[in-house]
Amino acid sequence: MLDLKIQYHPERFLYTNIDYWWILPKRNEIKHLFAGNRLGRITNEGLLSVETYEGNKNIELAVPDDFSIFACLLTGNDYYKYQYTDNIRKPMCKNPFGHISLSDKGRYVRGFIELFSSLYHVGKFVSNHYWRTLVERLCKRNIEEVYQKLKPIKNKLNKVLPQLLKDFAIEPKSATEYLAKYILNQARSQNVITAETKFDYLFKEFCLERKKFASNEERNKGFDRGEDKNRQDLLNSLSELTEMSVFFQGIKPRCKNCGSSFWYSAEEIKSTIVCRGCKSLIDLPVESEWNYRLNDLVTNAVSYHGVLPVIWTLGHLLSYDFSCCESFIYVPSVSLYENYASKKPLAEIDFVCIIDGKFVIGEVKTNVDEFSSIEINKIINVSKNILPNEVIIAAFYGENVKLDKIAKNLSMHLDPLGISVKSITPPPYVFEPEYHICI
């Protein structure tokens, strides 16, 4: 047998001098993705080992894409595996998952990450207090603002709920209609999300960020917080983000004929432009104020799919002591189906990854309170079917103690299967003002 150490996509890690390798879980069903029908196995060290023999010393290898690796691990590649049960008389049954695909959330996560040069860099962006809170605010996902919007809705529901419950028992149709209309009216009251802002607002918020950073006397030493320095640093960082197409630069002139204001990208700007509303010509002033708009991909990903916690968790797993890590392979947010023809997924996983040969699945929530008993049971059932080496649960906001308690509860169910459980929350500095904002 010949053990092979295969380098893993060096072009993805140009920002570091560390080499990453295909170090795989000890699951022999994934061997065929590399070596086809040649006899082989995965060693204890996670390396591919293939048989060699006299007369045929040429070894043909294929390098599969990441998705194929996880499809094989999650579906079992049509091999039969034991499904855990307390009933020892129950016969061995097949893995219920026969097909996987990226969920809508997974596609948005992948698209968001691809805007940046690497997972490491997008992780830095999401970890940066200034840029993350700005994006959350523009996308109406700022947790404080969300709670403020929920407060009057909760108050209204608390007032009508007792009567509504009685109505459901007597006249369920009219009660359902009332509740549906109330939800519709609340949805109408929410503004359509167009994530754009002016440089003056960005600059004001950045100066405030650095002022809060310097509120600690120790931080006042050696940090230049002058207006010129702040402006130049913000422009440099904003220039990086516009080059990556995270932000687009444009103007928003007002039409003198119909009074409408529409956004025009830098590529559309001429000395005279056509109003999108009344089609009149608009003469641009000599110096128009720049207006910055978030890429629609970012806006939709954050506003409607809440991808920031998943991206932060993946970036954290990569960057946390990454100098000791030889292998990091991941796919975000996958849906698990019974078979290819199934339309409704049986389960969803926020991310799957391989870290130094360890097969890991993860569930990520914005707030720890979102881990309901139903969600926990889903994690347990999925884990018992696919048997990962480790389950990670993460929450961006909330008390660490609550998440640790949930992890202990999961461990009681999964430890007997040899599945470890780990909880992850952001360190305190992620929520503190920062001086540096370059990505």
PEFEN-V602760 format. One record per residue. N is the residue number from 1. RES is the residue in one letter. OMEGA is omega in degrees with one decimal (NA if undefined). NEAR is the number of other C-alpha atoms within 12 Angstrom. Layout:
n = <N | N>
res = <RES | RES>
omega = <OMEGA | OMEGA>
near = <NEAR | NEAR>
This chain:
n = <1 | 2 | 3 | 4 | 5 | 6 | 7 | 8 | 9 | 10 | 11 | 12 | 13 | 14 | 15 | 16 | 17 | 18 | 19 | 20 | 21 | 22 | 23 | 24 | 25 | 26 | 27 | 28 | 29 | 30 | 31 | 32 | 33 | 34 | 35 | 36 | 37 | 38 | 39 | 40 | 41 | 42 | 43 | 44 | 45 | 46 | 47 | 48 | 49 | 50 | 51 | 52 | 53 | 54 | 55 | 56 | 57 | 58 | 59 | 60 | 61 | 62 | 63 | 64 | 65 | 66 | 67 | 68 | 69 | 70 | 71 | 72 | 73 | 74 | 75 | 76 | 77 | 78 | 79 | 80 | 81 | 82 | 83 | 84 | 85 | 86 | 87 | 88 | 89 | 90 | 91 | 92 | 93 | 94 | 95 | 96 | 97 | 98 | 99 | 100 | 101 | 102 | 103 | 104 | 105 | 106 | 107 | 108 | 109 | 110 | 111 | 112 | 113 | 114 | 115 | 116 | 117 | 118 | 119 | 120 | 121 | 122 | 123 | 124 | 125 | 126 | 127 | 128 | 129 | 130 | 131 | 132 | 133 | 134 | 135 | 136 | 137 | 138 | 139 | 140 | 141 | 142 | 143 | 144 | 145 | 146 | 147 | 148 | 149 | 150 | 151 | 152 | 153 | 154 | 155 | 156 | 157 | 158 | 159 | 160 | 161 | 162 | 163 | 164 | 165 | 166 | 167 | 168 | 169 | 170 | 171 | 172 | 173 | 174 | 175 | 176 | 177 | 178 | 179 | 180 | 181 | 182 | 183 | 184 | 185 | 186 | 187 | 188 | 189 | 190 | 191 | 192 | 193 | 194 | 195 | 196 | 197 | 198 | 199 | 200 | 201 | 202 | 203 | 204 | 205 | 206 | 207 | 208 | 209 | 210 | 211 | 212 | 213 | 214 | 215 | 216 | 217 | 218 | 219 | 220 | 221 | 222 | 223 | 224 | 225 | 226 | 227 | 228 | 229 | 230 | 231 | 232 | 233 | 234 | 235 | 236 | 237 | 238 | 239 | 240 | 241 | 242 | 243 | 244 | 245 | 246 | 247 | 248 | 249 | 250 | 251 | 252 | 253 | 254 | 255 | 256 | 257 | 258 | 259 | 260 | 261 | 262 | 263 | 264 | 265 | 266 | 267 | 268 | 269 | 270 | 271 | 272 | 273 | 274 | 275 | 276 | 277 | 278 | 279 | 280 | 281 | 282 | 283 | 284 | 285 | 286 | 287 | 288 | 289 | 290 | 291 | 292 | 293 | 294 | 295 | 296 | 297 | 298 | 299 | 300 | 301 | 302 | 303 | 304 | 305 | 306 | 307 | 308 | 309 | 310 | 311 | 312 | 313 | 314 | 315 | 316 | 317 | 318 | 319 | 320 | 321 | 322 | 323 | 324 | 325 | 326 | 327 | 328 | 329 | 330 | 331 | 332 | 333 | 334 | 335 | 336 | 337 | 338 | 339 | 340 | 341 | 342 | 343 | 344 | 345 | 346 | 347 | 348 | 349 | 350 | 351 | 352 | 353 | 354 | 355 | 356 | 357 | 358 | 359 | 360 | 361 | 362 | 363 | 364 | 365 | 366 | 367 | 368 | 369 | 370 | 371 | 372 | 373 | 374 | 375 | 376 | 377 | 378 | 379 | 380 | 381 | 382 | 383 | 384 | 385 | 386 | 387 | 388 | 389 | 390 | 391 | 392 | 393 | 394 | 395 | 396 | 397 | 398 | 399 | 400 | 401 | 402 | 403 | 404 | 405 | 406 | 407 | 408 | 409 | 410 | 411 | 412 | 413 | 414 | 415 | 416 | 417 | 418 | 419 | 420 | 421 | 422 | 423 | 424 | 425 | 426 | 427 | 428 | 429 | 430 | 431 | 432 | 433 | 434 | 435 | 436 | 437 | 438 | 439>
res = <M | L | D | L | K | I | Q | Y | H | P | E | R | F | L | Y | T | N | I | D | Y | W | W | I | L | P | K | R | N | E | I | K | H | L | F | A | G | N | R | L | G | R | I | T | N | E | G | L | L | S | V | E | T | Y | E | G | N | K | N | I | E | L | A | V | P | D | D | F | S | I | F | A | C | L | L | T | G | N | D | Y | Y | K | Y | Q | Y | T | D | N | I | R | K | P | M | C | K | N | P | F | G | H | I | S | L | S | D | K | G | R | Y | V | R | G | F | I | E | L | F | S | S | L | Y | H | V | G | K | F | V | S | N | H | Y | W | R | T | L | V | E | R | L | C | K | R | N | I | E | E | V | Y | Q | K | L | K | P | I | K | N | K | L | N | K | V | L | P | Q | L | L | K | D | F | A | I | E | P | K | S | A | T | E | Y | L | A | K | Y | I | L | N | Q | A | R | S | Q | N | V | I | T | A | E | T | K | F | D | Y | L | F | K | E | F | C | L | E | R | K | K | F | A | S | N | E | E | R | N | K | G | F | D | R | G | E | D | K | N | R | Q | D | L | L | N | S | L | S | E | L | T | E | M | S | V | F | F | Q | G | I | K | P | R | C | K | N | C | G | S | S | F | W | Y | S | A | E | E | I | K | S | T | I | V | C | R | G | C | K | S | L | I | D | L | P | V | E | S | E | W | N | Y | R | L | N | D | L | V | T | N | A | V | S | Y | H | G | V | L | P | V | I | W | T | L | G | H | L | L | S | Y | D | F | S | C | C | E | S | F | I | Y | V | P | S | V | S | L | Y | E | N | Y | A | S | K | K | P | L | A | E | I | D | F | V | C | I | I | D | G | K | F | V | I | G | E | V | K | T | N | V | D | E | F | S | S | I | E | I | N | K | I | I | N | V | S | K | N | I | L | P | N | E | V | I | I | A | A | F | Y | G | E | N | V | K | L | D | K | I | A | K | N | L | S | M | H | L | D | P | L | G | I | S | V | K | S | I | T | P | P | P | Y | V | F | E | P | E | Y | H | I | C | I>
omega = <179.6 | 177.9 | -176.7 | 174.5 | -172.2 | -179.6 | -176.8 | 171.8 | -179.2 | -178.5 | 179.4 | -174.4 | -179.0 | -176.8 | -177.4 | 177.7 | 180.0 | 176.1 | 176.7 | -172.1 | 173.3 | 173.8 | -163.5 | 173.0 | -178.7 | 177.7 | -172.8 | 179.4 | 179.3 | -179.6 | -174.0 | 178.2 | 179.9 | -169.3 | 178.5 | -177.1 | 179.2 | 178.1 | 180.0 | -179.7 | 172.5 | -176.1 | 177.0 | 179.5 | 178.4 | -179.7 | 174.8 | 178.6 | -177.6 | -179.0 | 172.6 | -179.7 | -177.3 | 178.0 | 177.6 | -177.2 | 177.2 | -179.8 | 177.8 | -178.7 | 170.6 | 176.5 | -176.0 | 173.6 | -175.7 | -176.0 | -179.9 | 178.5 | -175.8 | 174.6 | 179.3 | -178.8 | -174.5 | -178.6 | 179.2 | 178.2 | 179.2 | 173.4 | 178.3 | 177.6 | 176.5 | 171.9 | -173.6 | 175.6 | 177.2 | -179.4 | -175.9 | 178.8 | -178.4 | -177.8 | 177.2 | -178.4 | -172.5 | 172.6 | -175.6 | -177.2 | -178.3 | -177.3 | 175.9 | 172.8 | 173.7 | 174.0 | 176.0 | 178.4 | 179.5 | 178.6 | 177.9 | 177.0 | -179.5 | 179.1 | 178.4 | -177.8 | -176.9 | 174.7 | -178.3 | -176.9 | -179.7 | 174.3 | 179.5 | -176.4 | 177.1 | 174.9 | 176.7 | -179.6 | -178.3 | 178.8 | -177.6 | -173.5 | -176.7 | -175.4 | -178.7 | -179.1 | 177.6 | 179.6 | 178.3 | -178.6 | -179.7 | -177.6 | 178.7 | 178.6 | 178.1 | -169.6 | 179.3 | 179.2 | 178.2 | 179.3 | 177.8 | 178.6 | -178.9 | -173.7 | 179.8 | 178.7 | 177.5 | 180.0 | 179.8 | -179.2 | 178.7 | 179.9 | -173.8 | -173.5 | -179.5 | 179.4 | -178.5 | 178.7 | 176.5 | -179.8 | 178.9 | -179.5 | -176.1 | -178.7 | -176.2 | -177.4 | -179.1 | 178.4 | 178.0 | 179.9 | 178.0 | -177.9 | 179.4 | 179.0 | 179.2 | 178.9 | 179.7 | 179.2 | 177.4 | 178.9 | 179.5 | -177.3 | 178.8 | -179.6 | 172.5 | -173.7 | 170.4 | -170.7 | 177.1 | -177.0 | 179.5 | -178.3 | -179.0 | 178.5 | 178.1 | -177.4 | 179.8 | -179.6 | 179.9 | 176.6 | 177.5 | 178.0 | -179.1 | 176.2 | 177.8 | 178.2 | -175.7 | 179.8 | 173.5 | -175.4 | 179.8 | -176.4 | -179.7 | -175.1 | 172.9 | 178.9 | 179.2 | 179.9 | 178.9 | -176.0 | 179.5 | 179.0 | 179.3 | -178.6 | -177.6 | 179.3 | 178.9 | 179.4 | 179.3 | -179.4 | 179.6 | 177.0 | 176.4 | -175.2 | 176.2 | 175.7 | 178.8 | -176.9 | 170.9 | 171.8 | 171.1 | -178.7 | 179.8 | 178.4 | -179.6 | -177.4 | 178.6 | 179.1 | -179.5 | -177.4 | -176.2 | 177.9 | -179.1 | 174.0 | 178.5 | -178.0 | 177.7 | -180.0 | -178.8 | -179.2 | -177.6 | -171.7 | 173.1 | 179.5 | 176.2 | 179.1 | -177.4 | 177.5 | -179.2 | -178.4 | -174.5 | 178.1 | 175.1 | 177.1 | 178.1 | 174.6 | -177.3 | 173.7 | -176.0 | 179.8 | 178.0 | 179.5 | 179.8 | 177.8 | -176.2 | -178.6 | 175.1 | 172.7 | -179.2 | 176.6 | 179.5 | -179.0 | -179.4 | -179.2 | -177.2 | -174.7 | -170.3 | -177.8 | 175.5 | -170.9 | -172.5 | 178.9 | 178.9 | -180.0 | 179.2 | -177.5 | 178.2 | 178.0 | 178.9 | -179.8 | 178.8 | -171.1 | -178.4 | 179.9 | -174.7 | 178.5 | 179.2 | -175.9 | -179.8 | -176.3 | 174.8 | -178.6 | -175.8 | 169.0 | -177.9 | 166.7 | 179.0 | 174.3 | -178.8 | -177.3 | 176.5 | 176.5 | -174.9 | -176.3 | -177.5 | 179.9 | -178.7 | -179.4 | 175.2 | -178.7 | 175.5 | 178.3 | -176.1 | 171.9 | 171.2 | 179.3 | 174.7 | 179.5 | -178.9 | 176.2 | -179.5 | 179.4 | -172.3 | 169.5 | -175.6 | 173.6 | -174.1 | 176.8 | 175.1 | 180.0 | -177.2 | 179.9 | 179.4 | 176.9 | 178.6 | 178.6 | 177.5 | 179.1 | -179.6 | 178.5 | 176.6 | 179.3 | -179.3 | -177.5 | 178.9 | -178.0 | -179.9 | -179.2 | -175.1 | 173.5 | 173.9 | 174.5 | -176.4 | 172.7 | 177.5 | 170.7 | -176.6 | 175.2 | -176.7 | 178.5 | 177.6 | -175.1 | 177.9 | -176.8 | 179.5 | -179.1 | 177.9 | 179.0 | 178.0 | 179.0 | 178.1 | 177.8 | 177.0 | -178.4 | 179.6 | -178.9 | -170.0 | 178.7 | 179.0 | 179.0 | -178.0 | 179.6 | 178.0 | -179.4 | 179.9 | 176.3 | -178.3 | 170.3 | -179.4 | 174.6 | -175.3 | -174.3 | 179.0 | -177.1 | -179.1 | 177.9 | -178.6 | 175.7 | -175.2 | 179.1 | 179.4 | -180.0 | NA>
near = <19 | 20 | 20 | 28 | 23 | 24 | 21 | 24 | 20 | 20 | 15 | 23 | 26 | 16 | 14 | 16 | 13 | 22 | 25 | 31 | 29 | 36 | 37 | 43 | 36 | 27 | 35 | 29 | 32 | 39 | 37 | 27 | 31 | 32 | 27 | 21 | 18 | 25 | 21 | 29 | 31 | 32 | 23 | 18 | 23 | 30 | 32 | 39 | 31 | 29 | 24 | 19 | 13 | 8 | 7 | 10 | 13 | 14 | 23 | 18 | 21 | 18 | 23 | 23 | 18 | 25 | 29 | 28 | 34 | 41 | 32 | 30 | 41 | 45 | 35 | 31 | 28 | 21 | 22 | 19 | 24 | 21 | 26 | 27 | 19 | 13 | 9 | 10 | 9 | 11 | 14 | 16 | 18 | 20 | 32 | 31 | 39 | 30 | 33 | 39 | 36 | 30 | 25 | 22 | 34 | 32 | 26 | 31 | 42 | 31 | 30 | 39 | 35 | 23 | 26 | 29 | 26 | 29 | 38 | 31 | 34 | 39 | 36 | 32 | 37 | 39 | 39 | 30 | 32 | 38 | 37 | 33 | 31 | 31 | 40 | 32 | 28 | 33 | 36 | 30 | 31 | 23 | 24 | 15 | 16 | 18 | 14 | 15 | 20 | 16 | 14 | 14 | 21 | 15 | 13 | 18 | 20 | 14 | 13 | 18 | 18 | 14 | 18 | 23 | 20 | 15 | 19 | 18 | 14 | 13 | 15 | 16 | 14 | 17 | 22 | 19 | 16 | 22 | 23 | 14 | 14 | 18 | 17 | 13 | 14 | 19 | 14 | 11 | 12 | 15 | 13 | 16 | 23 | 24 | 31 | 35 | 29 | 26 | 25 | 17 | 20 | 31 | 26 | 20 | 25 | 36 | 31 | 21 | 29 | 33 | 25 | 22 | 27 | 23 | 19 | 15 | 12 | 10 | 18 | 17 | 12 | 10 | 20 | 21 | 27 | 16 | 17 | 13 | 19 | 27 | 25 | 20 | 26 | 33 | 21 | 18 | 27 | 32 | 22 | 23 | 30 | 25 | 18 | 25 | 26 | 34 | 35 | 32 | 32 | 27 | 30 | 31 | 33 | 27 | 25 | 18 | 18 | 17 | 17 | 19 | 20 | 26 | 33 | 30 | 25 | 22 | 12 | 18 | 23 | 19 | 16 | 18 | 28 | 26 | 27 | 21 | 19 | 18 | 17 | 18 | 20 | 28 | 20 | 22 | 17 | 10 | 10 | 21 | 22 | 25 | 28 | 33 | 37 | 38 | 29 | 26 | 30 | 43 | 34 | 31 | 33 | 37 | 29 | 22 | 28 | 34 | 43 | 49 | 42 | 48 | 50 | 41 | 43 | 47 | 33 | 31 | 37 | 32 | 27 | 21 | 12 | 22 | 17 | 16 | 23 | 32 | 35 | 42 | 40 | 38 | 39 | 45 | 37 | 36 | 36 | 36 | 28 | 23 | 20 | 16 | 13 | 17 | 15 | 18 | 23 | 25 | 33 | 34 | 41 | 42 | 45 | 45 | 42 | 39 | 33 | 31 | 31 | 33 | 37 | 39 | 44 | 44 | 45 | 42 | 35 | 31 | 27 | 31 | 23 | 23 | 29 | 16 | 14 | 11 | 23 | 32 | 19 | 21 | 38 | 40 | 28 | 33 | 42 | 33 | 33 | 42 | 35 | 38 | 32 | 35 | 44 | 43 | 46 | 41 | 37 | 36 | 29 | 23 | 23 | 23 | 17 | 24 | 34 | 24 | 21 | 34 | 34 | 22 | 24 | 34 | 27 | 17 | 26 | 33 | 23 | 17 | 26 | 18 | 29 | 30 | 35 | 30 | 34 | 36 | 33 | 35 | 19 | 16 | 15 | 25 | 22 | 24 | 29 | 30 | 31 | 28 | 32 | 25 | 30>
